[in-house]
Amino acid sequence: MTTTTPPTTAAQQFALRRQSPLQRVQHLLHAHPAISPFLVLVISFVVFSALNPRFASPNSLSLVLQQVAVIGALAVGQTLIILTAGIDLSVGAVAILAMMVSAKMAEGQGLPGPLAILLAIVIGTAAGALNGALVTRLKLPPFIVTLGTLSVFTALGLLYSSGQSVQATDIPSVLSWTGESFRVGEFRITTGVVMVVILYLGVGFALSRTAWGRHVYAVGDDKEASRLAGIRVDRVLLSVYTVAGAIYGVTAWILIGRAGAASPNAITDANLESITAVVIGGTSLFGGRGAVLGTLLGALIVGFFRSGLSLAGVDDQYRVLAVGLLVILAVAVDQWIRKVRS
Amino acid sequence: MTAATHVPDSRRGDAEGGQRSPVLSARGLVKTFGRVVGLDGVDLDLFPGEVLAVIGDNGAGKSTLIKCLTGALTPDAGQLLLEGRPAQFKRPQDAREAGIETVYQTLAVAPALDIASNLFLGREKRRAGLLGSVFRILDQKGMRQEATQALSDLGIGTLQNVAQAVETLSGGQRQAVAVARAAAFGSKVIVLDEPTAALGVKESNQVLRMIEEVRSRGLPVILISHNMPQVFEVADRIHIQRLGRCAGVVTPASHTMPEVVGIMTGATTLAETPGRPVG
């Protein structure tokens, strides 16, 4: 901070005024939006540990990580789409469809395990691309498109599997490899959790360090400005929905390992839960603002609330209530920090 | 600060005399929107190193003309010539790749991105070597350095921190970022659509100085404006649009402001008001 000339006018003096503590918080949050979910995470950790010391035990924390893995993985794709000012209601349905088709194929026709996994990812990618094509070619709002495909994919998953689950014991073991765990000190980590961490690192890197990431933010921020700046907006949107679909396909694999079976009735509220993680993580529903780091924190916060409140002996409905309040708080904070002016 | 002080009359003579060949020409541009006629056969010539102002009343076809020149709209009929060769722009990107940079009235900046990201939006620099070609990693340091350089070249010292988000800037500063982007990448023509419409006096003057700075590099500028004093301050020639047609091309030396306004509003015509002879 260098001031070459002393302030001369009232306005210049006003510009150099001391900011109130609240304004400084607002500017800090504007520059680093992950701070607020991080604080919530730390505070909830401290509070829940105080309520029941078992909360902070490696066993219980390992369990939280495993519980959070599936929604956390879906929320990576959801973050990409929300960053473009879209929304994806079909997340869970895509993952279930990919999971059921690949599990049935592996069970009935004896499709080899690795090919079944590839099939799940291909189905996820195709479903995502379909969402993207409807959004960009037919110019339909993402909410409507994914509301429709939510029903379509859910029905297809149920029809294909005749509503029946496939047990992990009936399919190649590589499909449930994501549920296998190994010890890190006192913690039990599943390979599924490791894959989720890799997803976050990969997408986080692409968003912050590549031109594609820059374009995702720009398109969500101001579509018309991006178009005039020479960005092929439709291409970026299509790529975002397709990449998200591929992530849902990978999540199908993680889900089989986590649940020990492929059930068409799993994760029914995945869409709302993934949106919750994204929003609590500080990503703006209006697009252009946010990061996957925040989503990771948001997913962990929800996991902490589930584990902490049940260990504290509180009815599970209080978790639902608390998470609901957090969502409203998170969006209110987002609205507030968007008002920053220098 | 009058028009005559910073424009050598010889340059006008060149342009008027047609000794230099135009950088950008339009011939017989037509653009209709259903029954509404936006452009009804418009010719335009832009010569090297000149500021050509395009003025006109609301609905005269200024914006439509500019959009046709910059690829935001495709004309129904007519021809564009860039350095004498026929050019067709289907998208803004085509015009940009041909060297025509535009600053739109709506300020095509992404508010949440920082200044450097906005300057390079749509043509980001990547790291050298494998990191850039395979992993497509951005050269953030290089972009920030070049952005700082581009801003200081145009005499915008006030924007020190190019890592600052554009939404934290004032209207004038945002405009400066948009103009700097055009000036940094435009290799043939720069088009400014109402660059001072939302700005105060001081900020407007800053933008006018930037226009002069761009012209002094030899880049021609098309300036769309409502503001007559500003047009008379920086323009070398004035293209007057009226009812979808060109009502005449005059210079600040040949015509007075009231005469130009008269032609623009239809109170008089160029034939009735030939103006003073130049030279």
Interface residues (C-beta under 8 A of the other chain):
Chain A: H30 R209 T210 A211 W212 R214 H215 Y217 A218 D221 D222 E224 A225 S226 R227 L228 A229 G230 I231 R232 G288 R289 V340 R341 S342
Chain B: A72 P92 Q93 R96 T102 Y104 T106 L107 A108 V109 A110 P111 A112 L113 S117 L121 G122 R123 E124 R126 F135 R136 I137 L138 Q140 Q164 A165 E167 T168 L169
